[in-house]
């Protein structure tokens, strides 16, 4: 049985909770999210579209206990998109904060690579094993 729960996190400076976690029984919602799209910043605040028809669904790849794969994004793919976007925006509007964001994203990617290599070395990559 799945249910929907608003993620506590918000995007500064807004206090709107714009991300919904679609919960699953095993992981508590680590594979599927709905996001209210941003409509821009104007009149002193960030505006979002909360119309259910316009929500952006993000599905991460999931392997069920029975071996069935639900196709979806890998975390690394999403971060590579963010890294590419930030680099392109930084080319036009350079800032130390953009550099800091790119460094953090690269650290994330490096840690993901280390984790995958460790799982390959231990022979558990692709298996639901610790």
ABEGO torsion letter per residue (X at the ends): XBBBBBBABBBOABABBABBBBBBAAAGGAABBBBBBBAEBBGGBBBBBABAAABBBBBBBBBBAAGBBBBBBBAAAAAAAAAAAAAAAAAABBBAAAAAAAAAAAAAAAAAAAAAAAAAAAGABGBBBX
